[in-house]
Structure formats: C-alpha cells, structure tokens
C-alpha cells in the first residue's frame, strides 16, 4: 500500500524535492539574515539579550530621532512632487497627442539605467559649491534637505511614471465615451472617470515612491551633508562606529514604513486590478490646445532630468569644473585614481552572474509553484518567502547579510567579499519582481500543456523545454535584462558586502565622490550609463528579433 | 470480452468526494459518452482513465491488466483536451508529431505518419501553419490527429466540441463518428450536451454528483429513464403529480408524447385525458411547444404538436383542449 501511495505521488514528491532548492536559497538568502537582524536588535554588541533597550536608547537619542523625522519629511515631499508630476506626465502620455510621445516615454526612463547617485553628481555640477547655477543664487545650500529632495524626485519619477501609465492605460475607454454621451465635460470626465478609476494606482505609486526615497542610500550619502537621515545613519553606526546592535535597530525602524507601504501597495494593486480592463490601447483624438499644453508641461520635467544627467556626462569629459571646460579623456583614466578598470569588469561579472543565475532560479521557482502539483504548504511557503524581499530595503538586507554571515560559525563566512555573496544578496533582493513576473506569464499559459505531453509519453522536462520556455521567452528576456541592469546600478546592499577584490563600479562612484573626485565619479557613472543603454538596446533588438519569429503569439 | 474495466473507483478532493465508487465496463471498439452537468465527476473519471490523476480507492484495468497507477506514458491512450491545448509555438506538423519519439520513429516514418494523418483530417495544406492561424474546427482536428498519431488503443475526448459554434459542431460530430468507425478505435467522450451524446454514443453513461445514474443505449435512456434526473437531463419531460391516476408515484411524460385535441366531449371521454387551457406557445422550427394549464389552475403541462395540427385546429391562447397521456408513455419515479 505504501508503494502504491508513493507511486501515485511520485511526481509530487519529486516536485517537492526540487522546490526545496529555491526554498533553501530564500531561507538562507532572506529569512536567516532577517532573523539575525531581529536578534541583533534586541541584544547588545556582546550578544547579551537586552530586550527593547536598543529601541528606547534609539528614541532617547535626539540625533537619531531627528534622522527619522528628516527621512519621513524628505520622503513625504518627494512623494508629493514626484507622484503629481508623474501623474501629469502619464496623463499626457495616455490621454493626449503630445509631440514626441515615444521619445518622451523613452527618455523619462533614463534614470533607471544609472545608480541613484548619478543624477546627484549632476545636481552638484549645477547647484553645488562650484555649481554653474548656484553661483547666481544667494543663500542656496544644495547639501541638505533640498539636495536629497531633488535627487529623490529624479530617482523616483520614472518608477512613478511607469506605474501610472499602466494604470491610466487600464481605464476602459468606453467609460469616457459613456461619460461624454451623458454630457459630462472635460473636467467632470477627469474627476469621475480618470481619477476615480486610477485612484488605487495613485495610492500604489505614492507608497512605492515613499519607500524608495526612505530607503535609498546613495542620494542621502552624497547630498545630505550634515542633515542626518536613516539610511546613512545605519551606515555610520555600522561601518563608522562598529555599533552593530544600533545599526540593526535602525534597520528595523526603516523596515516598518516599508512593510506598511508593501501592505498598502498590494491592497491597492488588487483593487486597481479589479478596475483595469485588458483592452487594446486606445487612441485619443487630436485637440490642438490640450496637446500643446501637455507637450510643454510634460517635456519640461523630462528635459530637466536629461539636463542633469547630460551635465554629468559633460562633466566627465572636461578638464576642471567650472574653470577649464576643455575636452579631455583624463577622467576615464581610472588607474590614476587608484582603482583601474577592475571595478567596471567586476560590475559586469556580477551583473552577468545575477542575470543568468537569477533568471534560472526565479523561473524554476515560479514554474514549480504555478504549474506543478506539489504540497500546498511547500508552495505556499515558497510564495511567502518570495514576496518577503519586497518589504526589505537593500540597505537593510546588506546589513542583515553581515550579521548572518560575517561570523566564524557561518558556512558562508569564508565567502565574505566574494562574488558569490554579492550575487546571492542581489538575487535575493531582486527575487520578488522576477518571481511575480514569471508567475503572471506562466499562469496565463494553458494548464493542459504538460498533460498533453504526458499523455503522449513525452517527459515533462521536455515539454518545458520545447513549449513552456519558448512561450515565456519574452518574459525570460525581460527578467534577464531587469536583473542585469539592476545588479549593475545597485549601491544600497552591496556597499556593505563588497571585498577588496570585488569592488564594484557603483561603489567606486560613491567612494570617488567621497574623496572629492567628482569628475572621475562622473566618468565611471557615464561608463555604467553607456553600458546599461547598450544592454537595453540589445534587449530591444532581441525583442524585435523574437517578435518576428513569434508573430503567432 | 471487456476492454476497459473500472471497479469501485473513489476520488476525494480536499472539500468533497468527486467520485463515489464508480464501476463500469467498456468493450473494444465502443463509443462511450460520459454525460452529466458540470461538476458531476465526468472529467475526474476521464483523468483517472488517462492516468493524469489517480483514484483513492478502486481499480482500473485494461485487457485484464491492472493499470490503476500506471503513468500516462505507459498506457498509450490518446487524449484530446478541452480547448485542445495545442502548442502555439509549434507548427501543425510539429504538434502532430510531438509524441512520435523513440527508435522506431525515424525521420522518414514520422513524416509519412504526419502526411497520413493530415490526409485523414483533410488538412494537408496547413501543415506549416501555427495553431492560432487556424479556425476552431481546424484546431480541433489537429488536436485529434495529435492524439491518435501514435495509434493509441483508446481515445479520450474531454468536451472536444464545446468550444465550437453550432454549425461546425454538428459537422465535426459527424466526422468524429466516421473517423471512429474507420479506425475501429475505442472512444470515451466527456460532454454535457445530451444531443451530442445521443448522436455519437453507442452507450451513454449519465453521471450526477459523482455517481452513475444510468448506463445504456441512447434509446433506453430516452424512453426508459430509470431516474427523474436522467429523464430531465436527457431531453425534456413533464413531471406530474396526478394522484387520481397513480397515488404513490410521480408520472413523467415526454412533451411529444402528450396527445392534444380540441376539447370535444368525445375527446374528453378517452382514458387518461384531462382538460387544459392553452396559456402560450412557441414556434420551435418543425413544431409548436404548447404551454397548457390544467383545471387545478397550478399545474403546467408542455406538449409538442406539429405545425400542421396547430394550424388545422386553429389553436390560439385560451383555447380549451383535451390532453391525453397514454399509459404506455408514462415513466414512474
């Protein structure tokens, strides 16, 4: 009887065993580090349990409390400005015929292809101590809340625009038609159709922007100056004062708003999905006045962002800002700054590792949980673990890795500072988005494909290779390049984890800026930007190529 | 001799029992339909026969060999799934030859077999097309060809015609039956469409709520239903409480077996005859369906009459009629 039971559940057991691999990955990559973080926050630096006294000493410390209020203040301002600008842009892109629509949509995404500190360098060139604009301003200090807010807006705007464009495209065009046949004017249509049907998308965007600003490390590091902020405070406590317990405590305080944001965001997404309508993209009639207004209003922020980024590229190519504007490639001679080109190659190695391994492991996990009959407890646990990284900021995850693995009794201790731990961390950090994308793709495929193979005596892995993978190739491509670009540009987590042989380009930009070598930092940043753009170009090209061969899909 | 035998098969899902001890025997070359409403367990039973699912209790055997826990790969049964599940990234040829693997299938033999099958389904010109470029009927034929490519001993069809529009459905029904006769293959088809089952099946297995209600040839199910469920699911039937004729049981009678005459004294004097008033009628093509109210003012009886009779008798709303329900037509439940 036991053998019969085993026989009919054979494939389930096999799938369960296979699922253990990604589970083990996430268990070690997310759960253990986060658990360590929790433990550290209630112990002192010698490992003694001290209850919540870390938290009480946190709130007793005026400096730390003001860091919290600073972070919240800055994030609120960034959220308000960024989301309202993004909504205008998204509305212009979806509901008007503004000039150069596709260009605008492409250019607005450029900040996604550079580390968050890259635009900050541009702000320094323009508004910093030696800035070409700030020399005309009196009493203007970039370093502080102003700088962080400006940097935050540039960094978060593309994320918000992408989210809101998706939301607005989902609004059923027939609602607009119905509203106008019922005599609603433009304003009433805007309020009762556009706003009413995109409200949850706007809420989502607000929380995403808030979290991004709150947890970003690079901008605060470069532009906050003496203005204390949570993300940099963690770094100071841990790297500066070796006060690990307080670092862990601040991390947890940083996780709280992220968790709330995560919860609200997933609630709002569900609500918005109910309103969304999967119709083909609608065209909007021309209207000269409206189109011109939107052309101006939407291109303005976009051009400002391009200017800030362009100035960095320019700055990397001139001799000495702002005194000698003669052209030079000297800033690209990274050997002169003691780094050489190795960090750049390191970044490429890491990005390739993360993209290849990450795509594989997220696809496999998603396949095993969506299309294979296995224990509901295992797959439920998998789903939970896969979503967890969404609520852990990069900075916090990086710190958690130190707690979990930078100790003699950890099996990963010998791998400190290697590509293995960097890739491990990056994949864990980026896991959720990749996993959810694959889930979405795989659940849309006909549930019977594997059964057809099975009934025709074809083993399941062959059906996966011949049918499921080809049908998901566009998603696989998207995720591969998503992981690649993100691994290339991320700073937050890796800043705690890199070693002497694995210094990354994005970290080098930070260090060069710290040392006052803004031109060299710009040069390294420009190299990353060009790389990311080339990679994106390759991505687009491959989509075109595959698109032709898959005209039937 | 029995080709496929199912004995006391039970299948439990988390919340409910999908199959309550099903037993059934199927002969070689038979065309069997599993007929029932959605959720009656017919697809579960099909999956157990295909090996895509295993029963919790009971036994399935094929030609005296126990196959209950055999993997689908070892059974060599062809399956056509609901919505066909054709691989959209593979051409028609690639789809059809998907299961033709192994040493005996050389490239030459495979291409011969593909040609043969395309000929069989009359679609030689679309070999290199992709499934989404085909019409629903063409897709259905390709799915069929794919399922029979490896010469299975048994063909299992899960609602193969339900995704098609009415005209194509009737045509493909005809082709399916011809194909089955030509190949002499045993077929089990799951459907919720009683008309389809009646047209195709040698025997129909009516299922309800995880149990078999009745097994029989179409005529038997139609004229001698053993339960009220079968009577109402296969065709339509008046279910009447007429204690003056039968005190203990409910009388069922098919619409077309209710005899309708104008309410003359002579007509009303016949046996098993009641007076009724015409409440309404619908023209359903070849006949009229009458809605008749009995003198108790609550019971409605439906009767189908020919157009000729309808016109000849000059029927109109409120006409008083004599309806006769001959005892021979009674089904007692």
Boltz contact constraints between the chains, C-beta under 6 A:
constraints:
  - contact:
      token1: [A, 4]
      token2: [B, 69]
      max_distance: 6.0
  - contact:
      token1: [A, 7]
      token2: [B, 69]
      max_distance: 6.0
  - contact:
      token1: [A, 8]
      token2: [B, 54]
      max_distance: 6.0
  - contact:
      token1: [A, 8]
      token2: [B, 69]
      max_distance: 6.0
  - contact:
      token1: [A, 446]
      token2: [B, 85]
      max_distance: 6.0
  - contact:
      token1: [A, 448]
      token2: [B, 81]
      max_distance: 6.0
  - contact:
      token1: [A, 448]
      token2: [B, 85]
      max_distance: 6.0
  - contact:
      token1: [A, 449]
      token2: [B, 85]
      max_distance: 6.0
  - contact:
      token1: [A, 451]
      token2: [B, 52]
      max_distance: 6.0
  - contact:
      token1: [A, 452]
      token2: [B, 85]
      max_distance: 6.0
  - contact:
      token1: [A, 454]
      token2: [B, 72]
      max_distance: 6.0
  - contact:
      token1: [A, 455]
      token2: [B, 50]
      max_distance: 6.0
  - contact:
      token1: [A, 455]
      token2: [B, 72]
      max_distance: 6.0
  - contact:
      token1: [A, 455]
      token2: [B, 79]
      max_distance: 6.0
  - contact:
      token1: [A, 456]
      token2: [B, 98]
      max_distance: 6.0
  - contact:
      token1: [A, 456]
      token2: [B, 99]
      max_distance: 6.0
  - contact:
      token1: [A, 457]
      token2: [B, 73]
      max_distance: 6.0
  - contact:
      token1: [A, 457]
      token2: [B, 99]
      max_distance: 6.0
  - contact:
      token1: [A, 458]
      token2: [B, 99]
      max_distance: 6.0
  - contact:
      token1: [A, 467]
      token2: [B, 87]
      max_distance: 6.0
  - contact:
      token1: [A, 470]
      token2: [B, 89]
      max_distance: 6.0
  - contact:
      token1: [A, 471]
      token2: [B, 89]
      max_distance: 6.0
  - contact:
      token1: [A, 552]
      token2: [B, 130]
      max_distance: 6.0
  - contact:
      token1: [A, 552]
      token2: [B, 132]
      max_distance: 6.0
